[in-house]
């Protein structure tokens, strides 16, 4: 379902991998204790609601049990939608609960994530959900001191992870078990912002002093071509969230330089001080672009062309045809100044304006660390 369809029909929520792993753990543990299959269980979500999950598989013997549920991401275009989330539980000789990841669950290899290096990529909230659900079942059946090992796996998770940023974040071998609310909100801006923040923290923790923020995949390729010497984690797709990404960079003491790479549509808005540049967030101000064209020395008829243009890309094409390079420099300088105003200085900010084909239109850098 497209975003446009979302306006016509309410979007269906889904459940996180963390919720699925919790439900599978509860089903497996009940099957182990009672020695009978449990194919439907109910768990409490972090948002305070209860949710029921059906198991697509359930196996048990006297020593261990496993159950799995198919992740339903709702109407969100989630890479893990339809994946089998499986939990295997087995008795331990020692008391206490042990939680680890198995097949298809990634392992953390870089600092900066909420999970320590070397551990399975099971984030703090899902980890707590799984362990609390398991302990509640043990308590219910008078087994509170019984030792238990829990292993979460996702068959095919390593392949699914190729569609995510896990490799760049240093999560190797599979997907992450995620979720702070337990539900997946379709097209959630908070989820995307969280991924941007995580990517920036990983870059900073890895020693990156220069981060390249791009608005999308094409502009990121331009950034990589400009800075091939930077490690891959230095390149972060910020999407429409320019102001948020800049603030996240400013909060990392290690980061001293930020390069913004984008195209005319979004950066025309940034040059005006718009920090959330979604197509519906604010219109392009063609009067502003006409003023920039006039300041660049464009003839009166071309200034009027800009004022009455249909798209920012159309303006960019016309100015490029006329060889008005100063027009793009004016826009880039304005983007830098607006960005520095957003974070109150403290960074060197570079703006790179490019075309769909990756051709450079303008490039300006302003050092905001010198007062």
Secondary structure, DSSP 8 states (H G I E B T S, - for coil): --HHHHTTS----EE-HHHHHHHHHHHHHHHHHHTS---EEEEE-TTS-EEEEE-SEEEE-SSEEEEEEE---TTS--TTTT-EEEEEEEEESSSSEEEEE-TTB-EE-STTSSS-TTSBSB-HHHHHHHHHHHHHHHHHTT-TT-EEEEEEE-TTHHHHGGGSSHHHHTEESSB-B--SSSEE-TT-HHHHHHHHHHHHHHHHHTT-SEEEEESSHHHHHHHHHHTTTS-GGGEEE-TTBHHHHHHHHHH-TT--EEEEEE-HHHHHHHHTT-SB--TTT----HHHHHHHHHHTT--HHHHHHHHT-S-HHHHHHHHHHTT-HHHHHHHHHHHHHHHHHHHTS-SEEEEEEE-TT--EEEEEEEETT--
